[in-house]
Amino acid sequence: MLFVVYSVQPHFYSRDLRTVKLKNGDIVIDDEFPCSSAGETRLLASGACEIGYKPEEIPQWFQDVLDELFNGGGVPKEYMAHVRVRHLGDRAKRVILRFLLSDKGASYMYPPWWIWREDAGWAWIPPEDTDFHAAQYVDVSVCLQPGESIRIASAPYEEPDRVCEKARRLAEQCEVWTYREIGRSARGWPLCVLETEPRDLTLLIDATMQACEPVSWGILHVAHGLTIPTTRVQRLLNQVQFCLMPMMNPDGVCEGRSVTNAMGEVPKFGINHLVEGKRAPKETEALWRYFLEKKPDASIEVHAHFTRPDFTRSIGMHDKASMPHHLRAKAAIIERALFENYHVEPLQNRKVLIDPRQPEHNVYGDRHVCERAGAIRIFLQAIPDSIDAHNADVREMAETVANALIEWRESQ
């Protein structure tokens, strides 16, 4: 879909060309590139361009689960937006883009909004250039120079092949890391993993399969941090094997989806199906095989939430009382480390304990991760104020859990 906008008197060409042009249309907005996400688009009387969200269908079985356990809610959908804006004219021009918000995704679409410029990479759009209307839309105002091409998005998205290439090159340059591909997505994108040397302790850090929450930046930052020759890093590497998965739903990222893959499946919610002998997404199969192969002591699922300013970041893990007895001592030390590092007053973080014995907590298959793979599942729902802040946040969590595992081992 391709749109040329910004005019006083519109003149439309044939819709059969998948192109809409407006007279004097020297501003072009399109979604014909990887990781884009946009729905219907039109020019408003005010001169702003209104961009709808990309509709996303979920499987009926999953909708039935949401209806039964969460009164139809529980998982926001359609909270990804990403378009390209090109200026074909000869004078600088300011453009206003109005991004519509879906009912279930609105609370995950707060500013900061992001702008990509070739000479600067991803950065915030200045707060004074965004106007957020809760549960309705956000207006983004940008100034373009003649010939300039930028991208505007709800989060700083990275293309799947670029993420894997960054991981591969790091492994080539630093002997700390080994690069692996543990499977392919439905569309054939590699699912890559970086691994350090095997140790008695193993920590898995995996990107959420909710594609609209990009965390490759933070996970690869952990990878780079572990190449620094310091005593602190060497202590971690000597005792813990780190396994890092920077992107686990590349189809969803590449096709601008929020929770589904290229087949319309929901990879994050497939482990229960696998254990029950049912069909599951390829991405879920790859992750589950890896869990069974590595049997990590702990795993951290990383999210990135762009939510209202008063929303506290969520950090949590399985309730240790729901775990097999042989894991509870280890879980107690990890839980204490999390609580002491993230939940001491006056810190404003939301503490969450997941009990898979409750049906509404069992939808993720975490009980099987614990009981069959022996992994204590932890999650970080970060609110990244910037890419740099997100990087530091993920690294802080990784080191907190790794040190807790070492403490547990030394207590044995």
Secondary structure, DSSP 8 states (H G I E B T S, - for coil): -EEEE--SS-----GGGTEE--TT--EEEE--STT-B---EEE-TTS-EEE--------HHHHHHHHHHHTT-SS------EEEEEE-SSS-EEEEEEEE--TTTGGG--S--EEEETTTEEEE--GGGEEEETTTEEEEEEEE-TT-EEEEESS----HHHHHHHHHHHHHH-TT-EEEEEEE-TT--EEEEEE----SEEEEEEE-S-TTS--HHHHHHHHHHTTS--HHHHHHHHHEEEEEES-S-HHHHHTT-SS--TTS--GGG-HHHHHTT----HHHHHHHHHHHHH--SEEEEEEE----TT--EEEEEE-GGGS-HHHHHHHHHHHHHHHHHHSSTT--EEEEEE-TTSGGGSTT-HHHHHHTT--EEEEEEE--SSHHHHHHHHHHHHHHHHHHHHHHHHH-
